[in-house]
Amino acid sequence: MECKTVGVIGAGIMGSGIVQICALAGRDVVMVDISGEALERGIGSIAAVLARSVGKGRLSEADKTAALARIRCSSSYADLAGCDMVIEAATENEVLKLAILKQVDAVLRPDAVIATNTSSISITKLASASRYPDRFIGMHFFNPVPVMALVELIRGLQTSDQTHERARELAAAIGKTSISVKNSPGFAVNRILCPMINEAVFVLQEGLASAAQIDEGMKLGCGHPLGPLALADMIGLDTLLSVLETFFTGFNDPKYRPAPLLREMVDAGRLGRKSGQGFYTYA
């Protein structure tokens, strides 16, 4: 069954990005957030991005207007009842996600797919919040969603083949390439990426090089488009810390121990771009 109506829970950076690409791909979208202010910021951000695309000649004014018309904002999970698929994109917090998913599961149709945009939490564990764990799957989008081409599809222990296929079809329909990976802490990409960023924080902490030198070295020496510390600021240092703590607990391996400097910066509220201060300062 084609996913014509998509619900997205969360109007933050990830949620609004998913809403934007779904609407541009011709899907009707319900964007839900308990905060009215977050919804205003989310739809405002989408409108601004689409307006810039029109200004650069990448999108027509008519397509921009049509995409915005497909988006409906709500602060009630009940408005997700008619959706073919719901993608939960709340903060990377297991307790919060489980609470949200239980409430959403109660209003969805039995044939609707529930996906979570988690970057590290067990899909099987999150599926326990659903009455139908066979229709639950992980769809890990990457930031910024409209730009990054990849979606990781992660099956829980009970995820059905039909659910996986519907998620794969939606990913393709909204212009993404998907890879299927097993349910394990960090899945595939973050399992490789986050320890690399963490090591860059250790290098900074030990005074081997400055943040700018570390990032320049990785860009020029390894061909990375963005240095690891600048990338950490984009991801959010609190999100990065949460992922590394999941690794450390899940694998019980000291190689995943978060750098003390990372934890200290999170304690100080220096979370990266979203707080205006991380390894770099942002206006």
Number of C-alpha atoms within 10 A of each C-alpha: 11 11 18 15 19 25 31 29 29 25 28 19 19 24 25 26 24 29 33 27 21 27 23 21 15 16 22 22 28 25 29 26 24 14 13 14 10 17 22 13 16 25 22 13 18 19 17 12 16 23 18 12 15 16 12 10 10 11 15 15 15 9 15 19 14 14 24 19 12 18 21 16 19 18 17 12 22 14 18 25 17 16 22 21 29 28 24 24 26 22 15 18 14 17 9 11 19 17 12 16 23 16 14 22 21 15 14 21 14 12 13 21 26 28 27 26 28 25 24 28 25 22 28 21 13 24 27 16 20 18 13 17 21 21 26 32 29 33 29 22 26 20 17 14 20 20 11 12 15 19 22 24 26 29 26 23 17 16 20 15 12 13 22 21 13 18 27 20 16 20 21 13 17 18 15 21 14 20 13 16 14 15 20 19 22 22 23 18 14 18 18 11 12 21 20 13 20 25 17 23 23 17 16 20 16 11 10 12 14 14 21 14 13 19 21 18 16 17 15 12 9 10 11 13 12 14 22 25 24 20 18 26 25 16 19 20 26 21 19 26 20 20 26 24 17 19 26 17 14 16 13 11 10 10 12 21 18 23 20 12 15 23 16 11 17 18 11 11 14 23 24 25 21 15 15 15 17 24 23 14 12 12 6
